[in-house]
């Protein structure tokens, strides 16, 4: 183990000399306290090290010990339901060891190395296997079957395979390779900055159903897609992320709280075990991994937390699962990059961010996607990445927002004005977009109905027309509009208030299936169509807007999924009341 000496301490950055044999991104242990650090720059025999723990009290002359290994995560049974910090230290175990305030230099294994897991093999002696092949399974909990795979770089013939209870370091298989026999255990280690390999990247074709109407209807995201949720302070970014984490149609959720307030992560920790997964009826925590790196934790660990989260997501993707990773927020991660870049005295780019900001963001988002995984058995896994962006003052022209928009294909722009009007989710339908919408059209037509695709287009057109008419209304008032334009404004209002507005804290309204979304939108658009026909027959617009059925349309969002027949009753009532009105008022 090489030993260097500290020559300079600058906050979380340490300069050490005598480090000529170190390599970029090697992990080191700083001082006799064994603080964890990572080499981020090399100049001659001097290394710049970002330390993932508090550096107060350190001084020149103290030792730095190299480990000759990059920052890696432990991948094995025991990850699910885990709560880790940015460098995969388990926060529950740390609390047991060090109390509520994490002491420096405390090291605890990320995953329990002593716990025994029941391993069930799916291969037999003599079978040919390759990297990524499934050797067997461990039932981690009632929801997740954890597949034990052949580590990357190993292929050959199964010489021995065991069955029974083992801890993650005990040998469960022996594989005969060209370079000799290799013992395989359940534990894999993987460097966080290196993407896990796969066989082939595929084009996304299926939507990630979120149960959030404004997203699923107007701005859908594909499984394996990437999305950004930018918005100013108080516009509801974190609530949107929480909603997606709770209800998205993914097998595994990896939630990275990167530099956000501690109380927000506390909300997640308190809510998720209490929430029931709508698909399985089990607590949501049983398919969730949390990376909690709050704003009061060391800034350098914030930079690592994003990579830790995406590496864990890739591991579950390799098992063939659909994974959704929430990064809240990439702006705080970019601020950590900027602080470390400033301490390294690098030439600053726009607004002080490092020149490599865009490439680092792209490295993160490009690790998402839907892929055919290694192993040769045709398994397909996906990672959907959703990153929150917190532009100062809501200014989307700032570097992090602009760099993110060049990479992602879905933009859910949150509006402060909508949030102030108490319209949540505050996704601005005029500025947001989804480049997956057309590609997913065939899936929606096959699984929800041809009519759904047409309704979506009509809905967007009405909202666009409302925005144009709104300027006229401000100048001359609503009464100056023609009856047809008044109907457009009222329909748009119904779409906004009765359909797009969704209460995250209401038991029924918090999640809406695609079938219910189609019914709800059909009610609004059918009322609009029949009202248009009534206007053509000279029925007064005021009489149309006073029909009692409008209240039923407004309350339709609170109809439980188990009582969908009520939508047919409302549809029949719309036709009945409109027919009566036409017969009375028509000429």
GILIN-V342141 format. One record per backbone hydrogen bond with DSSP energy under -0.5 kcal/mol. CO is the residue of the C=O (numbers start at 0). NH is the residue of the N-H. Records with the same first field share a line. If there is no record, write none. Layout:
BEGIN
CO = NH  NH
END
This chain:
BEGIN
1 = 65
3 = 63
4 = 16
5 = 60
7 = 14
9 = 12
11 = 50
12 = 9
13 = 15  48
14 = 6  7
15 = 46
16 = 4
18 = 21
22 = 25
24 = 70
25 = 38
26 = 66
27 = 29  36
28 = 64
29 = 34
30 = 33
34 = 29
35 = 51
36 = 27
37 = 49
38 = 24
40 = 47
42 = 45
44 = 18
45 = 42
46 = 15  48
47 = 39  40
48 = 13  50
49 = 37
54 = 57
58 = 61
61 = 5
62 = 30
63 = 3
64 = 28
68 = 26
70 = 191
72 = 189
73 = 75
74 = 187
75 = 78
78 = 81
81 = 289
82 = 90  91
83 = 291
84 = 87
87 = 89
88 = 84
89 = 93
90 = 94
91 = 95
92 = 96
93 = 97
94 = 98
99 = 101
102 = 105
104 = 106
116 = 118  165
117 = 138
118 = 120  163
119 = 136
123 = 126
126 = 157
128 = 155
129 = 132
132 = 134  149
134 = 121  122
135 = 147
136 = 119
137 = 139  145
142 = 144
143 = 139  140  145
144 = 146
145 = 137
146 = 148
147 = 134  135
149 = 131
150 = 153
155 = 128
156 = 158  175
157 = 125
159 = 173
163 = 118  165
165 = 116
166 = 169
167 = 186
169 = 185
171 = 161
172 = 183
173 = 158  159  175
174 = 176  181
175 = 156
176 = 179
179 = 176
181 = 174
183 = 171  172
187 = 74
189 = 72
190 = 193
192 = 194
199 = 371
201 = 369
205 = 222
206 = 208
208 = 248
210 = 212  511
211 = 214  215
212 = 216  217
213 = 217  218
214 = 218
220 = 207
221 = 224
224 = 384
225 = 408  409
226 = 386
227 = 411
228 = 388
229 = 413
231 = 234
234 = 425
235 = 239
236 = 240
237 = 241
238 = 242
239 = 243
240 = 244
241 = 245
242 = 246
243 = 247
247 = 249
251 = 323
252 = 254  288
253 = 255  325
254 = 256  290
255 = 257  327
256 = 258  292
259 = 294
260 = 263  264
261 = 265
262 = 266
263 = 267
264 = 268
265 = 269
266 = 270
267 = 271
268 = 272
269 = 273
270 = 273  274
271 = 283  284
274 = 283
276 = 280
281 = 276
282 = 285
283 = 286
284 = 287
286 = 252
287 = 80
288 = 254
289 = 83  291
290 = 256  292
292 = 258
293 = 296
297 = 300  301
298 = 302
299 = 302  303
300 = 304
301 = 305
302 = 306
303 = 307
304 = 308
305 = 309
306 = 310
307 = 311
308 = 312
309 = 313
310 = 314
311 = 315
312 = 316
313 = 317
314 = 318
315 = 318  320
316 = 319
320 = 322  381
321 = 250  251
322 = 383
323 = 253  325
324 = 326  385
325 = 255  327
326 = 329  387
327 = 257
328 = 331  332
329 = 333
330 = 334
331 = 335
332 = 336
333 = 337
334 = 338
335 = 339
336 = 340
337 = 341
338 = 342
339 = 343
340 = 345
341 = 344
346 = 354
348 = 351
349 = 352
352 = 348
353 = 356
355 = 359
356 = 360
357 = 361
358 = 362
359 = 363
360 = 364
361 = 365
363 = 366
364 = 367
368 = 370  382
369 = 201
370 = 372  380
371 = 198  199
372 = 375
378 = 372
380 = 370
381 = 322
382 = 368  384
383 = 324  385
384 = 226
385 = 326
386 = 228
387 = 329  330
388 = 230  390
390 = 393
391 = 394
393 = 395
394 = 397
397 = 401
398 = 402
399 = 403
400 = 404
401 = 405
403 = 406  407
408 = 434
409 = 227  411
410 = 412  432
412 = 427
414 = 418
415 = 419
416 = 420
417 = 422
418 = 421
421 = 423
423 = 501
424 = 426
425 = 414  427
426 = 428
427 = 430  431
432 = 410
433 = 436
435 = 439
437 = 440
439 = 443
440 = 444
441 = 445
442 = 446
443 = 447  448
448 = 451  452
449 = 453
450 = 454
451 = 455
452 = 456
453 = 457
454 = 458
455 = 459
456 = 460
457 = 461
458 = 462
459 = 463
460 = 464
461 = 465
462 = 466
463 = 467
464 = 468
465 = 469
466 = 470
467 = 470  471
468 = 472
469 = 473
470 = 474
471 = 475  476
472 = 476
476 = 479
477 = 480
481 = 485
482 = 486
483 = 487
484 = 488
485 = 489
486 = 490
487 = 491
488 = 492
489 = 493
490 = 494
491 = 495
492 = 496
493 = 497  498
494 = 498  499
495 = 500
501 = 503
502 = 505
505 = 509
507 = 510
512 = 516
513 = 517
514 = 518
515 = 519
516 = 520
517 = 521
518 = 522
519 = 523
520 = 524
521 = 525
522 = 526
523 = 527
524 = 528
525 = 529
526 = 530
527 = 531
528 = 532
529 = 533
530 = 534
531 = 535
532 = 536
533 = 536  538
534 = 537
536 = 586
539 = 543
540 = 544
541 = 545
543 = 546
546 = 549
547 = 550  551
548 = 552
549 = 553
550 = 554
551 = 555
552 = 555
554 = 557
555 = 558
557 = 559
559 = 562
560 = 563
562 = 565
563 = 566  567
564 = 568
565 = 569
566 = 570
567 = 571
568 = 572
569 = 573
570 = 574
571 = 575
572 = 576
573 = 577
574 = 578
575 = 579
576 = 580
577 = 581
578 = 582
579 = 583
580 = 584
581 = 585
END
